[in-house]
Amino acid sequence: MTSSAEPPRQTPLHAVHERLGATMTPFAGWQMPLRYASETAEHQAVRHAAGLFDLSHMGEIAVAGPEAGAALDYALVGNLSALRPGRARYTMICAEDGGVLDDLVVYRLDEDEFLVIANASNTAVVFESVRDRVAGHDARVTDATGDYALVAIQGPEAAGILAPLAGDLDLGAIRYYAGAFGAVAGRRAWVARTGYTGEDGFEVFCRPEDAVHIWDALAAAGAAAGLVPAGLAARDTLRLEAGMPLYGNELGPDVTPFEAGLGRVVKFDKPGEFVGREALAARAASGPIRRLVGLTVQSRRIARHGYPVLADGKPGGTVTSGAPSPTLGVPIAMAYLEPGADGDNHVLAVGIRGAEVPVQLTDLPFYRRRH
Amino acid sequence: MSVPADLRYTPEHEWVSIEGTTASIGITEYAAQQLGDVVYISLPAAGASVTAGEPCGEVESVKSVSDLYSPVDGEVVEVNGELEDDPSLVNAEPYTAGWMFRVRVAPDGNGDPVLPPDLLSAAEYEELTKSAG
């Protein structure tokens, strides 16, 4: 992360976090709630009831105009022009050499209007890359991050809590990876059935000045159902259990989507050229140079980001993310394995501060919701 | 934030309770809150000698790993075995059930334990946590 002298930005919900006694942490230039009480309890609440997240640090990049779809087809690896209004797509932006610049969710708000959601740490890079790449298309690109607050409600109770506050919006008609404009607690919002927890849930994009009102309304409406505020620590363990990659851990400029097991996001059959096509086609043909795998750790100790993976006692890869899994009751991790270390015929361990701790290859995701 | 008046403290956010020449040691509620949910604790073995200010174990939480320091010189006489099965005791009851280890401290000529001069009082420790924000 950059160590700029600028003080971290506060989200429109900062006063709410202070009121709730959150432990705050600097994150990608923002001051964010890490946890409100126990991150494990917050994690379990999302799995079994619901959690409320402030994600206002995420970047929102608006791409609008008659050629917005075609422009995004060129700038990103996905086929965005084929996306119907009201639908969302998980996609990526890659460099010319195929390296991942960020993973993104793109909403088609309207025929000529897209909203690209970037990781907070990458908002500037994504904005500048998209702006530069769409030059020549009839499309305008703006960094609209300051125009939005983002409140996510995630968990099996999320729809039941949100529905009475959502007015005319029929949540049942909003399918997974879709969204609709409506009002939440009387304030205009884009309500999308997306998230980063492995649970059903919604992400509510609203005006910054409406964020506290919407948060408080959801918190009050959900308290009886077990809704709790949840911080970035719980968000990280939730996404890890769900096998979802995190930029800076599983994704970065040194890997293509194929290493991360996400080659399906690259749409070679879409119309026209796109940035990175040649390199990505070569990687698709040659196969990934490393493979992202799941590991369970036979210890209480956590195999953390950057720790070495040992295959038969020799260096065989690197842990990208690790945490205790509240659902499985053991520490879990994702790691990149080199080809020579991959396969069932190796004894795997992770070097945890000098100790070799046995680990087991485990299919991703670690957790899949049943409801 | 609880800072019991009858304990001594270190800038590394440990507490020390002295009875005779035995020092019981744990981490403060402030430390437990900063760490978040504790998931693993590595303690020195009974019989090991420890030196004030030197690492003698680890406290691992969901988000971080921190060294555990001994606040005093001496020999470890007991460790809290309960923490192996339930490290969350450190979060729930940092000053009681979440204690970590006990050290026998060498006595001076009067039979009093020889303690490092820089252990903090409760008031001094509270001041330190406030200035840390």
Interface residues (C-beta under 8 A of the other chain):
Chain A: T23 L34 R35 S38 E39 T40 A233 T237 S299 R300 R301 I302 R304 A323 P324 P331 R353
Chain B: Q33 Q34 G36 D37 V39 Y40 E58 E60 V62 K63 V65 P87 S88 N91
